[in-house]
C-alpha cells in the first residue's frame, strides 16, 4: 500500500501505480457514495470516478470465511470467559459482579468484538448477546478489498490490474527469501552507501541463482535448501605427486546429487588442476599490510 506522497513521487518519475487502499479508506468512499456494496458481489468489478480515478473491487469468499471463523472463535473465547466469571461469582458470594463485568468488557475490547457485543447483568449472573445491526456493519466488508490505479483502461483492463496486484505475492516471497531464509540480507554490517549498495547487489545476484535453481528443481520434490544441502556433500580427493602441482579428482556423485546436476545441466569435470595464480583473500591482504 502506498499513500499520497509515494504516489506523487512515482508521478514525478514518470511511473504508474497499482495499490490497495485501507479499510478506513474504503469506508470513507462508501460514505461519500463513490463506492457501493453491490459491486462487491460480482467476481470482479470496476468503478471509475468523474476525475478518472479507477477502483477495482472484489470480495474474496475464502478470506470472508476465514474472518467469519475468526470472529466466531473470539466469540467462543469470550463466552468461555463469561462462564468462568459466572462460576466464580457463584462460588464467591462476596465477589463484586461489577468487577467481573468490567473484566469481560476489557477482554472483549482486546479481542476487538466490543463493537457488536452486549453485556447484561441480572443479579449475579452475566450474559452476553450480539447486536445484529452492529455485527452486520462490522462484517459487511469481510473479504473485501479495493485496488486503486492511475493506469488507463486501454493500458490495462481490470483483470490485468488485479492479476498484477496478485503478483505481489511473488515479490513478498523474494523478500522473505532474501531477508530470512537463504541469504539473510539483514543485519547489514556496513555503513557507507556504496558498500550497502554492493551488499544488496550481491544478495540480489544470489537470489537470481536461487530462483533459477527453484525452476530447475521443481520436479524433484525438494526445496532449494534441501538441494543445496545435498550438493554440499560433494567432496574432492587431493592427489599429490612429487614435483607436480596438486590435482583434485571428483568421485562419482550419488544418485540424488546427480539428479540435481542433470536438472541444472551441469557436468562436473573428472579432475581439477589448479593454476599457480595467487588469490588475494581478505586474510592475506591483512597479513601483507603488516
C-alpha positions as CSV (number, residue, x, y, z in Angstrom):
1,X,0.0,0.0,0.0
2,X,1.3,3.4,-0.9
3,X,-0.1,6.8,0.1
4,X,-0.2,10.2,-1.4
5,X,3.5,11.2,-1.0
6,X,4.6,8.0,-2.6
7,X,2.1,8.3,-5.5
8,X,3.3,11.9,-6.1
9,X,6.9,10.7,-6.1
10,X,6.1,8.0,-8.7
11,X,4.3,10.5,-10.9
12,X,7.3,12.8,-10.7
13,X,9.5,10.0,-12.0
14,X,7.0,9.0,-14.7
15,X,5.8,5.8,-13.2
16,X,2.2,4.5,-12.8
17,X,1.0,2.6,-9.8
18,X,-1.3,-0.2,-8.6
19,X,-2.0,-0.2,-4.9
20,X,-4.6,-1.4,-2.4
21,X,-6.5,1.1,-0.2
22,X,-7.1,0.6,3.5
23,X,-10.4,-0.4,5.1
24,X,-11.0,3.1,6.6
25,X,-10.4,4.5,3.1
26,X,-13.0,2.0,1.7
27,X,-15.5,3.0,4.4
28,X,-14.9,6.7,3.6
29,X,-15.6,6.1,-0.1
30,X,-18.7,4.2,0.8
31,X,-19.9,7.1,3.0
32,X,-19.2,9.6,0.2
33,X,-21.1,7.5,-2.3
34,X,-18.1,6.9,-4.6
35,X,-18.4,3.1,-3.9
36,X,-21.4,0.9,-3.3
37,X,-21.6,-2.5,-1.7
38,X,-23.4,-4.2,-4.6
39,X,-20.4,-4.3,-7.0
40,X,-18.5,-6.5,-4.4
41,X,-21.0,-9.3,-5.2
42,X,-19.6,-9.5,-8.7
43,X,-16.5,-11.7,-9.5
44,X,-14.5,-8.5,-10.3
45,X,-16.0,-5.0,-10.6
46,X,-14.6,-1.6,-11.5
47,X,-15.7,1.9,-10.6
48,X,-14.3,5.0,-12.3
49,X,-14.9,8.4,-10.8
50,X,-15.6,11.6,-12.8
51,X,-12.0,12.6,-12.2
52,X,-10.8,9.4,-13.9
53,X,-9.7,7.5,-10.8
54,X,-10.1,3.8,-11.2
55,X,-11.1,1.4,-8.4
56,X,-11.1,-2.4,-8.8
57,X,-13.4,-4.1,-6.3
58,X,-13.5,-7.8,-5.2
59,X,-14.7,-9.9,-2.3
60,X,-12.6,-13.0,-1.6
61,X,-15.1,-15.6,-0.4
62,X,-12.3,-17.7,1.2
63,X,-11.0,-14.8,3.1
64,X,-14.5,-13.9,4.2
65,X,-14.9,-17.4,5.6
66,X,-11.6,-17.0,7.5
67,X,-12.7,-13.7,9.0
68,X,-16.1,-15.1,10.0
69,X,-14.4,-18.2,11.6
70,X,-12.0,-15.9,13.5
71,X,-14.9,-13.8,14.7
72,X,-16.7,-16.9,15.9
73,X,-13.6,-18.2,17.7
74,X,-13.3,-14.9,19.5
75,X,-17.0,-15.0,20.5
76,X,-16.4,-18.5,21.8
77,X,-13.4,-17.4,23.8
78,X,-15.5,-14.6,25.3
79,X,-18.3,-17.0,26.3
80,X,-15.8,-19.3,27.9
81,X,-14.5,-16.3,30.0
82,X,-18.2,-15.5,30.8
83,X,-18.8,-19.0,32.1
84,X,-15.7,-18.8,34.2
85,X,-16.8,-15.4,35.6
86,X,-20.3,-16.7,36.5
87,X,-18.8,-19.8,38.2
88,X,-16.5,-17.5,40.2
89,X,-19.4,-15.3,41.3
90,X,-21.4,-18.4,42.2
91,X,-18.7,-19.8,44.4
92,X,-17.7,-16.5,45.9
93,X,-20.7,-14.8,47.4
94,X,-18.7,-11.7,48.4
95,X,-17.2,-11.1,45.0
96,X,-18.3,-8.0,43.2
97,X,-20.2,-8.8,39.9
98,X,-19.3,-5.3,38.6
99,X,-15.6,-6.3,38.7
100,X,-16.2,-9.4,36.6
101,X,-18.3,-7.5,34.2
102,X,-15.5,-4.9,33.8
103,X,-13.0,-7.7,33.2
104,X,-15.2,-9.2,30.5
105,X,-15.7,-5.8,28.8
106,X,-11.9,-5.3,28.8
107,X,-11.5,-8.8,27.3
108,X,-14.0,-8.0,24.6
109,X,-12.1,-4.8,23.7
110,X,-8.8,-6.8,23.4
111,X,-10.5,-9.3,21.1
112,X,-11.9,-6.4,19.1
113,X,-15.5,-7.7,19.4
114,X,-16.8,-5.0,21.8
115,X,-18.4,-3.1,18.9
116,X,-21.2,-5.7,18.4
117,X,-21.1,-7.5,21.8
118,X,-23.6,-6.6,24.5
119,X,-23.4,-7.5,28.3
120,X,-26.2,-7.9,30.7
121,X,-26.0,-8.4,34.5
122,X,-29.0,-10.0,36.1
123,X,-28.4,-10.3,39.8
124,X,-25.1,-12.1,40.0
125,X,-25.3,-13.7,36.5
126,X,-23.7,-12.2,33.4
127,X,-25.0,-12.9,29.9
128,X,-23.5,-11.9,26.6
129,X,-25.5,-11.0,23.4
130,X,-24.9,-9.7,20.0
131,X,-26.2,-6.5,18.4
132,X,-27.4,-7.7,14.9
133,X,-27.1,-4.3,13.3
134,X,-23.6,-3.6,14.7
135,X,-22.5,-7.1,13.7
136,X,-23.8,-6.7,10.2
137,X,-22.0,-3.4,9.9
138,X,-18.8,-4.9,11.2
139,X,-18.9,-7.9,8.8
140,X,-20.1,-6.1,5.6
141,X,-16.5,-5.8,4.3
142,X,-15.4,-9.3,5.2
143,X,-13.1,-10.5,2.4
144,X,-13.5,-7.2,0.5
145,X,-10.6,-5.3,-0.9
146,X,-10.2,-2.4,-3.3
147,X,-7.4,-1.7,-5.7
148,X,-6.5,1.8,-7.0
149,X,-4.6,2.7,-10.1
150,X,-3.9,5.5,-12.4
151,X,-3.5,3.2,-15.4
152,X,-6.0,3.8,-18.2
153,X,-8.4,1.1,-19.3
154,X,-6.7,0.9,-22.7
155,X,-3.3,0.3,-20.9
156,X,-4.6,-2.3,-18.5
157,X,-8.0,-3.9,-18.1
158,X,-9.4,-4.5,-14.6
159,X,-8.4,-8.2,-14.9
160,X,-4.8,-7.3,-15.7
161,X,-4.7,-4.8,-12.8
162,X,-6.0,-7.4,-10.5
163,X,-3.6,-10.1,-11.7
164,X,-0.6,-7.8,-11.5
165,X,-1.5,-6.9,-7.9
166,X,-1.8,-10.6,-7.0
167,X,1.8,-11.0,-8.4
168,X,2.8,-9.0,-5.3
169,X,2.9,-12.4,-3.6
170,X,6.0,-13.3,-5.7
171,X,7.7,-10.1,-4.6
172,X,6.9,-10.9,-0.9
173,X,8.4,-14.4,-1.4
174,X,11.5,-12.8,-2.9
175,X,12.0,-10.5,0.1
176,X,11.3,-13.4,2.5
177,X,14.0,-15.5,0.8
178,X,16.4,-12.6,0.7
179,X,16.0,-11.5,4.3
180,X,15.4,-14.6,6.4
181,X,15.6,-17.9,4.6
182,X,18.7,-18.5,2.4
183,X,20.5,-15.2,2.0
184,X,19.9,-13.4,5.4
185,X,20.3,-9.9,4.0
186,X,19.9,-8.4,7.4
187,X,21.6,-7.3,9.5
188,X,23.8,-5.3,7.2
189,X,27.1,-4.7,8.9
190,X,28.1,-1.8,6.5
191,X,27.7,1.9,6.9
192,X,28.8,3.6,3.6
193,X,26.2,3.9,0.8
194,X,28.5,2.3,-1.8
195,X,29.1,-0.7,0.4
196,X,25.4,-1.0,1.3
197,X,24.5,-1.0,-2.4
198,X,27.2,-3.5,-3.1
199,X,25.9,-5.8,-0.4
200,X,22.4,-5.6,-1.7
201,X,23.6,-6.2,-5.3
202,X,25.3,-9.4,-4.3
203,X,22.2,-10.5,-2.4
204,X,20.1,-9.9,-5.5
205,X,22.5,-11.9,-7.7
206,X,22.3,-14.8,-5.2
207,X,18.5,-14.5,-5.2
208,X,18.6,-14.8,-9.0
209,X,20.5,-18.1,-8.6
210,X,18.1,-19.4,-6.1
211,X,15.2,-18.5,-8.3
212,X,16.8,-20.3,-11.3
213,X,17.5,-23.4,-9.1
214,X,13.9,-23.5,-7.9
215,X,12.7,-23.5,-11.5
216,X,15.2,-26.2,-12.5
217,X,14.5,-28.4,-9.5
218,X,10.7,-28.0,-9.3
219,X,10.1,-31.6,-10.5
220,X,12.5,-33.2,-8.0
221,X,10.2,-32.9,-4.9
222,X,12.7,-30.9,-2.7
223,X,13.3,-27.4,-1.7
224,X,16.2,-25.3,-2.9
225,X,17.8,-25.5,0.6
226,X,17.5,-29.3,0.6
227,X,19.1,-29.4,-2.8
228,X,22.0,-27.2,-1.7
229,X,22.5,-29.4,1.4
230,X,22.9,-32.4,-0.9
231,X,25.3,-30.6,-3.1
232,X,27.3,-29.6,0.0
233,X,28.1,-33.3,0.5
234,X,30.2,-33.3,-2.7
235,X,33.9,-33.8,-1.9
236,X,37.2,-33.9,-3.8
237,X,40.2,-36.2,-3.5
238,X,43.6,-34.5,-3.4
239,X,46.3,-36.2,-5.5
240,X,49.9,-35.3,-4.7
241,X,52.8,-36.3,-7.0
242,X,56.4,-35.4,-6.4
243,X,57.5,-32.3,-8.2
244,X,54.0,-31.5,-9.6
245,X,51.1,-29.3,-8.5
246,X,48.4,-31.0,-6.5
247,X,45.3,-32.1,-8.5
248,X,41.9,-33.0,-7.4
249,X,39.6,-35.8,-8.5
250,X,35.9,-35.8,-8.2
251,X,34.3,-39.1,-7.2
252,X,31.1,-40.2,-8.9
253,X,28.2,-38.3,-7.3
254,X,25.4,-40.2,-5.5
255,X,22.2,-40.7,-7.5
256,X,20.4,-37.8,-5.7
257,X,23.2,-35.4,-6.3
258,X,23.5,-36.5,-9.9
259,X,19.8,-35.8,-10.5
260,X,20.3,-32.2,-9.2
261,X,23.3,-31.7,-11.5
262,X,21.4,-33.2,-14.5
263,X,18.4,-30.9,-13.9
264,X,20.7,-27.9,-13.7
265,X,22.5,-29.2,-16.9
266,X,25.9,-29.1,-15.0
267,X,28.7,-31.6,-15.9
268,X,31.4,-31.9,-13.4
269,X,35.0,-32.5,-14.6
270,X,36.7,-35.7,-13.6
271,X,39.8,-33.8,-12.5
272,X,40.7,-30.3,-11.4
273,X,44.2,-29.0,-11.8
274,X,44.7,-25.6,-10.0
275,X,46.8,-23.0,-11.6
276,X,49.6,-21.1,-9.8
277,X,47.7,-17.8,-9.6
278,X,47.8,-16.0,-6.2
279,X,44.3,-15.1,-4.9
280,X,44.2,-12.2,-2.6
281,X,41.8,-13.0,0.2
282,X,40.9,-10.6,3.0
283,X,43.1,-12.6,5.4
284,X,46.1,-12.5,3.1
285,X,45.6,-8.7,2.4
286,X,45.6,-8.1,6.2
287,X,48.8,-10.1,6.6
288,X,50.5,-8.2,3.8
289,X,49.7,-4.9,5.3
290,X,51.6,-5.9,8.4
